[in-house]
Amino acid sequence: MNEQQCTFFRNYLIELHDITREHIRDAKAQLANRPELADISDRASWEEECAILMRIVDREQRLLPKIQNSLERIRLGEYGYCQESGEPIGIERLLARPTAEYCADVKQTKELTEHAYAKIREES
């Protein structure tokens, strides 16, 4: 990656980090402000909304270290290259998933392997 691309992705990742932290704060604030609900269906809807918010918080909290790792890879000059093959990941893939660590081919192989092992464990 050239310096201009690295600068773009560094800024993009910093912005993504800030937005993600803001989403987590907002979701936690919503969870902390439980309204008084007398109707059972309203309460059920609120509980479902809470479950969704907790999944969002969990997912976004797992994203923060990935963003930090990507920023570190930029600092080290390793960003944009597959950690397994060393091949370029590709700008299009990085725009879609800026925390990508593997090129599409390696990632697909890893996912197929994980799926196969999961299937074997289910059968055992």
Phi and psi in radians as a Rosetta constraint file:
Dihedral C 1 N 2 CA 2 C 2 CIRCULARHARMONIC -1.478 0.35
Dihedral N 2 CA 2 C 2 N 3 CIRCULARHARMONIC 3.001 0.35
Dihedral C 2 N 3 CA 3 C 3 CIRCULARHARMONIC -1.089 0.35
Dihedral N 3 CA 3 C 3 N 4 CIRCULARHARMONIC -0.662 0.35
Dihedral C 3 N 4 CA 4 C 4 CIRCULARHARMONIC -1.122 0.35
Dihedral N 4 CA 4 C 4 N 5 CIRCULARHARMONIC -0.743 0.35
Dihedral C 4 N 5 CA 5 C 5 CIRCULARHARMONIC -1.155 0.35
Dihedral N 5 CA 5 C 5 N 6 CIRCULARHARMONIC -0.738 0.35
Dihedral C 5 N 6 CA 6 C 6 CIRCULARHARMONIC -1.076 0.35
Dihedral N 6 CA 6 C 6 N 7 CIRCULARHARMONIC -0.738 0.35
Dihedral C 6 N 7 CA 7 C 7 CIRCULARHARMONIC -1.095 0.35
Dihedral N 7 CA 7 C 7 N 8 CIRCULARHARMONIC -0.760 0.35
Dihedral C 7 N 8 CA 8 C 8 CIRCULARHARMONIC -1.030 0.35
Dihedral N 8 CA 8 C 8 N 9 CIRCULARHARMONIC -0.876 0.35
Dihedral C 8 N 9 CA 9 C 9 CIRCULARHARMONIC -1.222 0.35
Dihedral N 9 CA 9 C 9 N 10 CIRCULARHARMONIC -0.574 0.35
Dihedral C 9 N 10 CA 10 C 10 CIRCULARHARMONIC -1.062 0.35
Dihedral N 10 CA 10 C 10 N 11 CIRCULARHARMONIC -0.860 0.35
Dihedral C 10 N 11 CA 11 C 11 CIRCULARHARMONIC -1.114 0.35
Dihedral N 11 CA 11 C 11 N 12 CIRCULARHARMONIC -0.709 0.35
Dihedral C 11 N 12 CA 12 C 12 CIRCULARHARMONIC -1.072 0.35
Dihedral N 12 CA 12 C 12 N 13 CIRCULARHARMONIC -0.770 0.35
Dihedral C 12 N 13 CA 13 C 13 CIRCULARHARMONIC -1.216 0.35
Dihedral N 13 CA 13 C 13 N 14 CIRCULARHARMONIC -0.658 0.35
Dihedral C 13 N 14 CA 14 C 14 CIRCULARHARMONIC -1.106 0.35
Dihedral N 14 CA 14 C 14 N 15 CIRCULARHARMONIC -0.769 0.35
Dihedral C 14 N 15 CA 15 C 15 CIRCULARHARMONIC -1.102 0.35
Dihedral N 15 CA 15 C 15 N 16 CIRCULARHARMONIC -0.753 0.35
Dihedral C 15 N 16 CA 16 C 16 CIRCULARHARMONIC -1.070 0.35
Dihedral N 16 CA 16 C 16 N 17 CIRCULARHARMONIC -0.695 0.35
Dihedral C 16 N 17 CA 17 C 17 CIRCULARHARMONIC -1.084 0.35
Dihedral N 17 CA 17 C 17 N 18 CIRCULARHARMONIC -0.823 0.35
Dihedral C 17 N 18 CA 18 C 18 CIRCULARHARMONIC -1.105 0.35
Dihedral N 18 CA 18 C 18 N 19 CIRCULARHARMONIC -0.765 0.35
Dihedral C 18 N 19 CA 19 C 19 CIRCULARHARMONIC -1.124 0.35
Dihedral N 19 CA 19 C 19 N 20 CIRCULARHARMONIC -0.717 0.35
Dihedral C 19 N 20 CA 20 C 20 CIRCULARHARMONIC -1.118 0.35
Dihedral N 20 CA 20 C 20 N 21 CIRCULARHARMONIC -0.777 0.35
Dihedral C 20 N 21 CA 21 C 21 CIRCULARHARMONIC -1.083 0.35
Dihedral N 21 CA 21 C 21 N 22 CIRCULARHARMONIC -0.673 0.35
Dihedral C 21 N 22 CA 22 C 22 CIRCULARHARMONIC -1.132 0.35
Dihedral N 22 CA 22 C 22 N 23 CIRCULARHARMONIC -0.740 0.35
Dihedral C 22 N 23 CA 23 C 23 CIRCULARHARMONIC -1.066 0.35
Dihedral N 23 CA 23 C 23 N 24 CIRCULARHARMONIC -0.710 0.35
Dihedral C 23 N 24 CA 24 C 24 CIRCULARHARMONIC -1.120 0.35
Dihedral N 24 CA 24 C 24 N 25 CIRCULARHARMONIC -0.799 0.35
Dihedral C 24 N 25 CA 25 C 25 CIRCULARHARMONIC -1.052 0.35
Dihedral N 25 CA 25 C 25 N 26 CIRCULARHARMONIC -0.781 0.35
Dihedral C 25 N 26 CA 26 C 26 CIRCULARHARMONIC -1.099 0.35
Dihedral N 26 CA 26 C 26 N 27 CIRCULARHARMONIC -0.764 0.35
Dihedral C 26 N 27 CA 27 C 27 CIRCULARHARMONIC -1.129 0.35
Dihedral N 27 CA 27 C 27 N 28 CIRCULARHARMONIC -0.724 0.35
Dihedral C 27 N 28 CA 28 C 28 CIRCULARHARMONIC -1.138 0.35
Dihedral N 28 CA 28 C 28 N 29 CIRCULARHARMONIC -0.645 0.35
Dihedral C 28 N 29 CA 29 C 29 CIRCULARHARMONIC -1.139 0.35
Dihedral N 29 CA 29 C 29 N 30 CIRCULARHARMONIC -0.709 0.35
Dihedral C 29 N 30 CA 30 C 30 CIRCULARHARMONIC -1.106 0.35
Dihedral N 30 CA 30 C 30 N 31 CIRCULARHARMONIC -0.717 0.35
Dihedral C 30 N 31 CA 31 C 31 CIRCULARHARMONIC -1.152 0.35
Dihedral N 31 CA 31 C 31 N 32 CIRCULARHARMONIC -0.581 0.35
Dihedral C 31 N 32 CA 32 C 32 CIRCULARHARMONIC -1.314 0.35
Dihedral N 32 CA 32 C 32 N 33 CIRCULARHARMONIC -0.398 0.35
Dihedral C 32 N 33 CA 33 C 33 CIRCULARHARMONIC -1.772 0.35
Dihedral N 33 CA 33 C 33 N 34 CIRCULARHARMONIC 1.252 0.35
Dihedral C 33 N 34 CA 34 C 34 CIRCULARHARMONIC -1.343 0.35
Dihedral N 34 CA 34 C 34 N 35 CIRCULARHARMONIC 2.167 0.35
Dihedral C 34 N 35 CA 35 C 35 CIRCULARHARMONIC -1.353 0.35
Dihedral N 35 CA 35 C 35 N 36 CIRCULARHARMONIC 2.802 0.35
Dihedral C 35 N 36 CA 36 C 36 CIRCULARHARMONIC -1.376 0.35
Dihedral N 36 CA 36 C 36 N 37 CIRCULARHARMONIC 2.040 0.35
Dihedral C 36 N 37 CA 37 C 37 CIRCULARHARMONIC -2.167 0.35
Dihedral N 37 CA 37 C 37 N 38 CIRCULARHARMONIC 1.989 0.35
Dihedral C 37 N 38 CA 38 C 38 CIRCULARHARMONIC -1.528 0.35
Dihedral N 38 CA 38 C 38 N 39 CIRCULARHARMONIC -0.580 0.35
Dihedral C 38 N 39 CA 39 C 39 CIRCULARHARMONIC -1.347 0.35
Dihedral N 39 CA 39 C 39 N 40 CIRCULARHARMONIC 2.313 0.35
Dihedral C 39 N 40 CA 40 C 40 CIRCULARHARMONIC -1.123 0.35
Dihedral N 40 CA 40 C 40 N 41 CIRCULARHARMONIC -0.625 0.35
Dihedral C 40 N 41 CA 41 C 41 CIRCULARHARMONIC -1.240 0.35
Dihedral N 41 CA 41 C 41 N 42 CIRCULARHARMONIC -0.614 0.35
Dihedral C 41 N 42 CA 42 C 42 CIRCULARHARMONIC -1.139 0.35
Dihedral N 42 CA 42 C 42 N 43 CIRCULARHARMONIC -0.700 0.35
Dihedral C 42 N 43 CA 43 C 43 CIRCULARHARMONIC -1.122 0.35
Dihedral N 43 CA 43 C 43 N 44 CIRCULARHARMONIC -0.732 0.35
Dihedral C 43 N 44 CA 44 C 44 CIRCULARHARMONIC -1.111 0.35
Dihedral N 44 CA 44 C 44 N 45 CIRCULARHARMONIC -0.715 0.35
Dihedral C 44 N 45 CA 45 C 45 CIRCULARHARMONIC -1.109 0.35
Dihedral N 45 CA 45 C 45 N 46 CIRCULARHARMONIC -0.733 0.35
Dihedral C 45 N 46 CA 46 C 46 CIRCULARHARMONIC -1.099 0.35
Dihedral N 46 CA 46 C 46 N 47 CIRCULARHARMONIC -0.742 0.35
Dihedral C 46 N 47 CA 47 C 47 CIRCULARHARMONIC -1.133 0.35
Dihedral N 47 CA 47 C 47 N 48 CIRCULARHARMONIC -0.666 0.35
Dihedral C 47 N 48 CA 48 C 48 CIRCULARHARMONIC -1.142 0.35
Dihedral N 48 CA 48 C 48 N 49 CIRCULARHARMONIC -0.731 0.35
Dihedral C 48 N 49 CA 49 C 49 CIRCULARHARMONIC -1.093 0.35
Dihedral N 49 CA 49 C 49 N 50 CIRCULARHARMONIC -0.685 0.35
Dihedral C 49 N 50 CA 50 C 50 CIRCULARHARMONIC -1.107 0.35
Dihedral N 50 CA 50 C 50 N 51 CIRCULARHARMONIC -0.734 0.35
Dihedral C 50 N 51 CA 51 C 51 CIRCULARHARMONIC -1.073 0.35
Dihedral N 51 CA 51 C 51 N 52 CIRCULARHARMONIC -0.725 0.35
Dihedral C 51 N 52 CA 52 C 52 CIRCULARHARMONIC -1.136 0.35
Dihedral N 52 CA 52 C 52 N 53 CIRCULARHARMONIC -0.774 0.35
Dihedral C 52 N 53 CA 53 C 53 CIRCULARHARMONIC -1.081 0.35
Dihedral N 53 CA 53 C 53 N 54 CIRCULARHARMONIC -0.685 0.35
Dihedral C 53 N 54 CA 54 C 54 CIRCULARHARMONIC -1.155 0.35
Dihedral N 54 CA 54 C 54 N 55 CIRCULARHARMONIC -0.650 0.35
Dihedral C 54 N 55 CA 55 C 55 CIRCULARHARMONIC -1.147 0.35
Dihedral N 55 CA 55 C 55 N 56 CIRCULARHARMONIC -0.688 0.35
Dihedral C 55 N 56 CA 56 C 56 CIRCULARHARMONIC -1.102 0.35
Dihedral N 56 CA 56 C 56 N 57 CIRCULARHARMONIC -0.805 0.35
Dihedral C 56 N 57 CA 57 C 57 CIRCULARHARMONIC -1.050 0.35
Dihedral N 57 CA 57 C 57 N 58 CIRCULARHARMONIC -0.794 0.35
Dihedral C 57 N 58 CA 58 C 58 CIRCULARHARMONIC -1.064 0.35
Dihedral N 58 CA 58 C 58 N 59 CIRCULARHARMONIC -0.808 0.35
Dihedral C 58 N 59 CA 59 C 59 CIRCULARHARMONIC -1.106 0.35
Dihedral N 59 CA 59 C 59 N 60 CIRCULARHARMONIC -0.774 0.35
Dihedral C 59 N 60 CA 60 C 60 CIRCULARHARMONIC -1.272 0.35
Dihedral N 60 CA 60 C 60 N 61 CIRCULARHARMONIC -0.529 0.35
Dihedral C 60 N 61 CA 61 C 61 CIRCULARHARMONIC -1.193 0.35
Dihedral N 61 CA 61 C 61 N 62 CIRCULARHARMONIC -0.537 0.35
Dihedral C 61 N 62 CA 62 C 62 CIRCULARHARMONIC -1.312 0.35
Dihedral N 62 CA 62 C 62 N 63 CIRCULARHARMONIC -0.378 0.35
Dihedral C 62 N 63 CA 63 C 63 CIRCULARHARMONIC -1.330 0.35
Dihedral N 63 CA 63 C 63 N 64 CIRCULARHARMONIC -0.585 0.35
Dihedral C 63 N 64 CA 64 C 64 CIRCULARHARMONIC -0.985 0.35
Dihedral N 64 CA 64 C 64 N 65 CIRCULARHARMONIC -0.842 0.35
Dihedral C 64 N 65 CA 65 C 65 CIRCULARHARMONIC -1.119 0.35
Dihedral N 65 CA 65 C 65 N 66 CIRCULARHARMONIC -0.549 0.35
Dihedral C 65 N 66 CA 66 C 66 CIRCULARHARMONIC -1.144 0.35
Dihedral N 66 CA 66 C 66 N 67 CIRCULARHARMONIC -0.694 0.35
Dihedral C 66 N 67 CA 67 C 67 CIRCULARHARMONIC -1.122 0.35
Dihedral N 67 CA 67 C 67 N 68 CIRCULARHARMONIC -0.780 0.35
Dihedral C 67 N 68 CA 68 C 68 CIRCULARHARMONIC -1.097 0.35
Dihedral N 68 CA 68 C 68 N 69 CIRCULARHARMONIC -0.688 0.35
Dihedral C 68 N 69 CA 69 C 69 CIRCULARHARMONIC -1.125 0.35
Dihedral N 69 CA 69 C 69 N 70 CIRCULARHARMONIC -0.674 0.35
Dihedral C 69 N 70 CA 70 C 70 CIRCULARHARMONIC -1.128 0.35
Dihedral N 70 CA 70 C 70 N 71 CIRCULARHARMONIC -0.733 0.35
Dihedral C 70 N 71 CA 71 C 71 CIRCULARHARMONIC -1.100 0.35
Dihedral N 71 CA 71 C 71 N 72 CIRCULARHARMONIC -0.659 0.35
Dihedral C 71 N 72 CA 72 C 72 CIRCULARHARMONIC -1.157 0.35
Dihedral N 72 CA 72 C 72 N 73 CIRCULARHARMONIC -0.692 0.35
Dihedral C 72 N 73 CA 73 C 73 CIRCULARHARMONIC -1.127 0.35
Dihedral N 73 CA 73 C 73 N 74 CIRCULARHARMONIC -0.609 0.35
Dihedral C 73 N 74 CA 74 C 74 CIRCULARHARMONIC -1.102 0.35
Dihedral N 74 CA 74 C 74 N 75 CIRCULARHARMONIC -0.796 0.35
Dihedral C 74 N 75 CA 75 C 75 CIRCULARHARMONIC -1.042 0.35
Dihedral N 75 CA 75 C 75 N 76 CIRCULARHARMONIC -0.650 0.35
Dihedral C 75 N 76 CA 76 C 76 CIRCULARHARMONIC -1.482 0.35
Dihedral N 76 CA 76 C 76 N 77 CIRCULARHARMONIC -0.106 0.35
Dihedral C 76 N 77 CA 77 C 77 CIRCULARHARMONIC 1.388 0.35
Dihedral N 77 CA 77 C 77 N 78 CIRCULARHARMONIC 0.322 0.35
Dihedral C 77 N 78 CA 78 C 78 CIRCULARHARMONIC -1.817 0.35
Dihedral N 78 CA 78 C 78 N 79 CIRCULARHARMONIC -0.103 0.35
Dihedral C 78 N 79 CA 79 C 79 CIRCULARHARMONIC -1.202 0.35
Dihedral N 79 CA 79 C 79 N 80 CIRCULARHARMONIC 2.446 0.35
Dihedral C 79 N 80 CA 80 C 80 CIRCULARHARMONIC 1.611 0.35
Dihedral N 80 CA 80 C 80 N 81 CIRCULARHARMONIC 0.002 0.35
Dihedral C 80 N 81 CA 81 C 81 CIRCULARHARMONIC -2.133 0.35
Dihedral N 81 CA 81 C 81 N 82 CIRCULARHARMONIC 2.421 0.35
Dihedral C 81 N 82 CA 82 C 82 CIRCULARHARMONIC -1.039 0.35
Dihedral N 82 CA 82 C 82 N 83 CIRCULARHARMONIC 2.286 0.35
Dihedral C 82 N 83 CA 83 C 83 CIRCULARHARMONIC -1.260 0.35
Dihedral N 83 CA 83 C 83 N 84 CIRCULARHARMONIC -0.290 0.35
Dihedral C 83 N 84 CA 84 C 84 CIRCULARHARMONIC -1.713 0.35
Dihedral N 84 CA 84 C 84 N 85 CIRCULARHARMONIC -0.857 0.35
Dihedral C 84 N 85 CA 85 C 85 CIRCULARHARMONIC -1.702 0.35
Dihedral N 85 CA 85 C 85 N 86 CIRCULARHARMONIC -0.347 0.35
Dihedral C 85 N 86 CA 86 C 86 CIRCULARHARMONIC 1.415 0.35
Dihedral N 86 CA 86 C 86 N 87 CIRCULARHARMONIC -0.041 0.35
Dihedral C 86 N 87 CA 87 C 87 CIRCULARHARMONIC -1.295 0.35
Dihedral N 87 CA 87 C 87 N 88 CIRCULARHARMONIC 2.685 0.35
Dihedral C 87 N 88 CA 88 C 88 CIRCULARHARMONIC -1.073 0.35
Dihedral N 88 CA 88 C 88 N 89 CIRCULARHARMONIC 2.440 0.35
Dihedral C 88 N 89 CA 89 C 89 CIRCULARHARMONIC -1.309 0.35
Dihedral N 89 CA 89 C 89 N 90 CIRCULARHARMONIC -0.664 0.35
Dihedral C 89 N 90 CA 90 C 90 CIRCULARHARMONIC 1.865 0.35
Dihedral N 90 CA 90 C 90 N 91 CIRCULARHARMONIC 2.358 0.35
Dihedral C 90 N 91 CA 91 C 91 CIRCULARHARMONIC -1.067 0.35
Dihedral N 91 CA 91 C 91 N 92 CIRCULARHARMONIC -0.731 0.35
Dihedral C 91 N 92 CA 92 C 92 CIRCULARHARMONIC -1.047 0.35
Dihedral N 92 CA 92 C 92 N 93 CIRCULARHARMONIC -0.772 0.35
Dihedral C 92 N 93 CA 93 C 93 CIRCULARHARMONIC -1.149 0.35
Dihedral N 93 CA 93 C 93 N 94 CIRCULARHARMONIC -0.712 0.35
Dihedral C 93 N 94 CA 94 C 94 CIRCULARHARMONIC -1.182 0.35
Dihedral N 94 CA 94 C 94 N 95 CIRCULARHARMONIC -0.585 0.35
Dihedral C 94 N 95 CA 95 C 95 CIRCULARHARMONIC -1.175 0.35
Dihedral N 95 CA 95 C 95 N 96 CIRCULARHARMONIC -0.662 0.35
Dihedral C 95 N 96 CA 96 C 96 CIRCULARHARMONIC -1.306 0.35
Dihedral N 96 CA 96 C 96 N 97 CIRCULARHARMONIC -0.649 0.35
Dihedral C 96 N 97 CA 97 C 97 CIRCULARHARMONIC -2.465 0.35
Dihedral N 97 CA 97 C 97 N 98 CIRCULARHARMONIC 1.505 0.35
Dihedral C 97 N 98 CA 98 C 98 CIRCULARHARMONIC -1.153 0.35
Dihedral N 98 CA 98 C 98 N 99 CIRCULARHARMONIC -0.223 0.35
Dihedral C 98 N 99 CA 99 C 99 CIRCULARHARMONIC -1.693 0.35
Dihedral N 99 CA 99 C 99 N 100 CIRCULARHARMONIC 0.178 0.35
Dihedral C 99 N 100 CA 100 C 100 CIRCULARHARMONIC -1.025 0.35
Dihedral N 100 CA 100 C 100 N 101 CIRCULARHARMONIC 2.353 0.35
Dihedral C 100 N 101 CA 101 C 101 CIRCULARHARMONIC -1.890 0.35
Dihedral N 101 CA 101 C 101 N 102 CIRCULARHARMONIC -0.280 0.35
Dihedral C 101 N 102 CA 102 C 102 CIRCULARHARMONIC -2.238 0.35
Dihedral N 102 CA 102 C 102 N 103 CIRCULARHARMONIC 2.617 0.35
Dihedral C 102 N 103 CA 103 C 103 CIRCULARHARMONIC -1.201 0.35
Dihedral N 103 CA 103 C 103 N 104 CIRCULARHARMONIC 2.873 0.35
Dihedral C 103 N 104 CA 104 C 104 CIRCULARHARMONIC -1.035 0.35
Dihedral N 104 CA 104 C 104 N 105 CIRCULARHARMONIC -0.705 0.35
Dihedral C 104 N 105 CA 105 C 105 CIRCULARHARMONIC -1.128 0.35
Dihedral N 105 CA 105 C 105 N 106 CIRCULARHARMONIC -0.809 0.35
Dihedral C 105 N 106 CA 106 C 106 CIRCULARHARMONIC -1.151 0.35
Dihedral N 106 CA 106 C 106 N 107 CIRCULARHARMONIC -0.744 0.35
Dihedral C 106 N 107 CA 107 C 107 CIRCULARHARMONIC -1.086 0.35
Dihedral N 107 CA 107 C 107 N 108 CIRCULARHARMONIC -0.736 0.35
Dihedral C 107 N 108 CA 108 C 108 CIRCULARHARMONIC -1.089 0.35
Dihedral N 108 CA 108 C 108 N 109 CIRCULARHARMONIC -0.749 0.35
Dihedral C 108 N 109 CA 109 C 109 CIRCULARHARMONIC -1.089 0.35
Dihedral N 109 CA 109 C 109 N 110 CIRCULARHARMONIC -0.759 0.35
Dihedral C 109 N 110 CA 110 C 110 CIRCULARHARMONIC -1.071 0.35
Dihedral N 110 CA 110 C 110 N 111 CIRCULARHARMONIC -0.758 0.35
Dihedral C 110 N 111 CA 111 C 111 CIRCULARHARMONIC -1.141 0.35
Dihedral N 111 CA 111 C 111 N 112 CIRCULARHARMONIC -0.703 0.35
Dihedral C 111 N 112 CA 112 C 112 CIRCULARHARMONIC -1.121 0.35
Dihedral N 112 CA 112 C 112 N 113 CIRCULARHARMONIC -0.707 0.35
Dihedral C 112 N 113 CA 113 C 113 CIRCULARHARMONIC -1.123 0.35
Dihedral N 113 CA 113 C 113 N 114 CIRCULARHARMONIC -0.796 0.35
Dihedral C 113 N 114 CA 114 C 114 CIRCULARHARMONIC -1.054 0.35
Dihedral N 114 CA 114 C 114 N 115 CIRCULARHARMONIC -0.724 0.35
Dihedral C 114 N 115 CA 115 C 115 CIRCULARHARMONIC -1.129 0.35
Dihedral N 115 CA 115 C 115 N 116 CIRCULARHARMONIC -0.725 0.35
Dihedral C 115 N 116 CA 116 C 116 CIRCULARHARMONIC -1.140 0.35
Dihedral N 116 CA 116 C 116 N 117 CIRCULARHARMONIC -0.753 0.35
Dihedral C 116 N 117 CA 117 C 117 CIRCULARHARMONIC -1.158 0.35
Dihedral N 117 CA 117 C 117 N 118 CIRCULARHARMONIC -0.655 0.35
Dihedral C 117 N 118 CA 118 C 118 CIRCULARHARMONIC -1.097 0.35
Dihedral N 118 CA 118 C 118 N 119 CIRCULARHARMONIC -0.690 0.35
Dihedral C 118 N 119 CA 119 C 119 CIRCULARHARMONIC -1.142 0.35
Dihedral N 119 CA 119 C 119 N 120 CIRCULARHARMONIC -0.726 0.35
Dihedral C 119 N 120 CA 120 C 120 CIRCULARHARMONIC -1.094 0.35
Dihedral N 120 CA 120 C 120 N 121 CIRCULARHARMONIC -0.740 0.35
Dihedral C 120 N 121 CA 121 C 121 CIRCULARHARMONIC -1.128 0.35
Dihedral N 121 CA 121 C 121 N 122 CIRCULARHARMONIC -0.661 0.35
Dihedral C 121 N 122 CA 122 C 122 CIRCULARHARMONIC -1.111 0.35
Dihedral N 122 CA 122 C 122 N 123 CIRCULARHARMONIC -0.651 0.35
Dihedral C 122 N 123 CA 123 C 123 CIRCULARHARMONIC -1.329 0.35
Dihedral N 123 CA 123 C 123 N 124 CIRCULARHARMONIC -0.369 0.35
